[in-house]
Amino acid sequence: MVEYLKPMKTNLFEDVAIIAGLIAVQFVYAGNSVLLSFLMAMGLQSLTIVIFSSFATFIILSPIAVYFERSRWPKKLSFRLITQLVLISFGGVTLFQSLFLKGIKLTSPAMATAMPNLAPGLIFVIAWTFRLERVKLSCMYSKVKIVGTLLCVVGALTMSIIQSTTSVPAKEAPLSSPSPDTIFDREKIIGCLYLISAVFVLSSSVVLQATTLVEFPAPISLCAITSLIGVFITAAVQLIQDHKIDTGWPLVSVGDLIGYSLLAGAVNGSCVSFNGWAMKKRGPVMVSTFGPVSTVCSVILSVATLGETFKIGSLAGMFLMFTGLYFVLWAKGKEGYYEGDSMESEFDAEKPLLS
């Protein structure tokens, strides 16, 4: 009896640790979004954040990659692989992070943490377009993923439009305006478009990473290399755009910025490592289901620290997006184990990208 209870206690402790850890990770992500919003409001440039954070990621991950994955490195770098690494670096590091940070600056941390919940649906559509994902319209799970993707898109658009409107008192409305009820905040609309574009770029980058890992089966090394390449690409972009590489924030020295970046990289690396461990133990679907927690945390932190306000309609849009996300994740989880009449492993390298 005692021997039977020991595995139960171990599994219970592991489940509690995974759930508590995943919630803590989402708190960290939410706090990071709020902090980035504050730093950019103080004048720190988004490209500078990308350069220093990416370089910190490279420094932290490089020793780990050399120690654990050196045997998995390809013996030769083909032109195709080099092209894929550059595209992932440009898309996943420079373009995604720049668009995402600009979106945070123009909208809010809560909006920024809500938008990435579009990613599973967009990845499904992109993978389907490039025939990396098998879709059978007669299959219930495929239909659920399509419906979930549509709900995510509708929720994102609803949240973006409603959060971009501002009430205007009748006495302050312009005389040429027949209805003084609401006007659209142009900056927030542009910020939402930045965020949606960033998520689309991220989703495309994830699909490209999935194909690259077939030839380069070392995910930590891939992240380190693309981070380093991304540093040079981002620095080149800033140099062309501003004709100099400058933080844009005289309150912090370059040395302090490097120190803060390394600390942030260490914290982020710990979060990514924990997510990887949890994914190995319980699968990617369970890890993804905790994504909306960071949005809820960001809403609370934004209201408490930045004085943000949120409309009921935008919260309803978030709810629609979360519903669509869970539809897609539920269908992915089911397809991960059942394909036709036979059982299929969730981690089979030969199965569809998102099944």
N, C-alpha and C positions, 0 to 999 in steps of 0.2 A: 504493500500500500504506500509506504514511504517512497519507494523507488518510482512509483507511478505519479506521485504528487510532485516530485522534483522537476520533471520536464514541464509540468503545468505551471509551476511557479516561475520557471525560467522564461517560458513563453509569455506569461502575463507581464513579467518585468520588462521583457523586450518590447512588447506591444505598448506599454506605458511610456517607455523611453523613446520609442519611435514617434508616437503621437505628440508627446511633450516637446521633443526636439524639433519636429516639423512645425509646430506652432511657434516655437522660439525663433526658428529660421525666418518665418514670415514676419514676425515682429522686427527682426533685424532689417529685412528688406524694406519694410514700411518706414522704419526710422531712417534708413539710408536715403529713401526718396525725399522725405521731409528735410533732411540735412542738405541734400543736393539743391533742393529748391531754395533754401535759405542762403547757401553759399553763392548761388547764381544771382539771387536778388541783391547780394552785397557787391556784385561786380565781377566774380570769378567767371572766366570764359569757359564755355562748354568744351571746346576743342582741347583746352589745357587739361581739363578733368579727364578727358579720354586718353590723352598722352600719358599722364602720370599714373592713372589707374591701370592702364594696359601694361605699362612698363613694370609696375609693381606685381601684376599678375605673372608676367614672364619671370621675374626674379624669384618669386616664391615657388612657382610650379616647375621650373627647370631642374633643380636638384631631384625633385620627386620623380620627374619623367625619366631622368637619366638612370636613377636607381631601380625603378620598377619596370620601365618599358623599353630599355635600350635594346633588348633582344627582339622586340617587335618592329623596330624601325626597318623600312625598306632598304635594301642594299644599294639600289640606284634610284635617283630622283628623275622620273620621266617628265617630259614637257607638260604632259596632261596633269600630273600631280602638282607640279609647280603652279600651273595656271589655277587649279582648284584651290590651292593654299592662298594665293593672292586674292582670288575672288571672295573666299571666306573671310579673309582679313579685311578687305575693303567693305564688304557687306555687313559682316557680323560684328566688327570692331568699330571701324571709322563711321560708316554711314548709319548703322543702327543706333549706336550710342549718341552720335551727334543729333540725329533726329529726335531721339528719346529725351535727351536733356533739353533741347529747345522746346519740346512739347511740355515738359515739366515746368519750365520757366514761364510759358504763356498760359498754362492751365492751372493744375494743382497736383500735388503728390497722389491724391486719391484717384484722380483721372488716370495718372500715369501707371499706377499699379493695377487699375482695372482693365486697361486696354490689352495687356499681354494675355488675358484670358481668351482673347480672340485666336491666339496662336494655334491651339490644337485643331480648330476648325479650318483655319487657313492652310495649315500644313497638310490636312486631309485633301483640300481642294487642289493644292499645288502638286502633291504626290499623285493624285488621280489624273491631273492634266498630263503629267509626264509618264504616266503608266507605271509608277512605282507602287501604286496602291490598287489592289483589285476591288472593283465595285460591282456588285450584282444588284440591280434595281429590284429584283424579285426577292432579295434577302432583307429581312426585317432590320438587321443591324445596320446595313448600308443606308436604308431609309432613315433610321434614327440619327445616323451621323449627318446626313444631309439636312434633316430638320434642325438638329442641334447647331449646325453651322449657320443656318439662316437665322435662328434665334440669337446667336452671338452677334451677327452683323446688325440685326434690327435693334438689339439692346445697345450696342455701341453707338449707332446713329442716334437713337433716342436720347441716350445720356449726353452725347455731344451737343445735340441741338438744344435740348432743354437747359443744360448747364451754361450754354453760350448766350442765353437770353437774359436781359436785364430789365427789371420793371422801372418805368419812368413815370413820375407823378404828372398829372395833367397840366399843372402850371409850368412845369419845366420842359414839356414836350414842344418841339418846333412847330411853328404855325402851319408849315406845309404838310405836316403829318396828320392824316385824318384820324388815326387811331393811336392815342398816346399810351396804350397799355404796355407794350414791350418793344424793345429794340434788340438787335443782335450785337453781341460783343465780338468785333472783328478779330481781335487778338486771340480770344478763346477758340473761335472757329479754326483759325490757322493752327493753333496749338493742337487741337484735336486731329486735324489733318496730318500734322507732324507725327503724332502718336500712332495713328492708324498706319501711316507709311512705314514707321519704324517697326511695327509688329509684322507688316507684310515682308519687309526686308529680313527680319529675324526668322520668319517662317521659311523663306526661301533659303536662307543660310543653313537652317537646320536640315532641310532636305539635301542640300549640297554636302553638308558634313556627313550625313548618313551614307551617301555614295562614296565619299572620300575615305571613310573608315574601312571600306572593303579593301582598298589598296594600302591603307596606312592604319592598321588596327591598333592604334595607340592614342586613346582619347586625351589623356593628360598632355602628352607630347604635342598633339595637334593644337590644343588650346594654348600651350606655351608658345609654339612657333607662330601661330596666327596672331597672338597678342603682340609679339615682337615686330612682325611685319606691319601690323596695324599701327604701331607707334610711328614707324617711318612714314607710312602713308598719311596718317593724321598730321604729323609734323609738316609734311610737304604741302598738304592742303592749307594749313594755317599760314605757312610761309608765302604761298601764292596769294592767299586771301588778304592777309594783313601785312605782308612784306616783312614780317618778323615773328619770332616765337616769344610770346609774352604772356604772363599769367593774367594780366589785366586787373590785378588786385594787389596793390602795394602794401596792404596790411600784413601779408604773409610772405616770408622769404622763400626762395626756391628750396633751401634745405629743409625748412619746416614742412613745405608742401610734399617733399619726397617722403619725409617721416610719416606724415598723415596718410599718404598714399600706401605706404608699406603696411601700416596698421590696418587700413581699410582692406587692402589686399589679403592680409592674413585672416581677418574676420570673414571676408567673402569666401576665401579658400576653405575655411572651416565649414561654412554653410554648404558650399558645393560638395565638399567631401562627405558631410553628413547626409545630404540628399542622395549622393551616390550609394552610400551604405544602406540607407533606407530603401532605395530603389532595388538594390540587390536582394534585400530581405523580403520586401513586400510587393515589389513590382512598381513600374512607372505610374500606373493608374492611381494608386493610393497616394503617391507623392504629389501628383498633379491636383488631386481633389482639395489640397490645402491651399492652393493658389489664392482663392478669394479671401482667405484670412488676412493677407497682407493689405488688401483693399479696405477691409473693415478697420484694420489698425490705422491705416493712413487717414481715413476719414476722421477717426477719433483724434489722432495726433494733429491733423491739420486744423481741426476746430479748436483744439486746446492750445496749440502753440502759435499758429499762423493766423488765427481768426477767420478761417475760411467758412463759407456758408454753402449749404447744399439743398437743392430743391427736391421735393418729393418725387417729381417726374424723373430726375436724373438717378435717384436711388432705385426707382422702378426699372429704369434702363439697365442698371447694374444687376438687378435681380433677373431680368431677362437674359443677360449675358451669362450669368452664373448657371441659370437653368440650361441654356444651350451647351455650356461647357460640360456639365454633368451628363447631358444626353450623349455627347460625343465620347466622353471618357467611359461611360457605361457600355456603349456599343463596342468601343475598342477593347475593353476588358473581356466582354463576352466573345468577341471574335478571336481574342488571343488564345482562347481555350477550345473553341469549337469552330471547325471549318468543314462544312458538309456533315458527313457522318463520322469523321475521324477526329481524334484528339490531336491538338497541335500545341507545341510548347510556346509560351509567351516570348521566349528569348531565342527562338529559332532564327538563324541568320538568313535562311532562305525564304521566310514568310514575308508578306507585304510589310511595307515600311511602318505603317501605323496600326497594324492589327494587334 
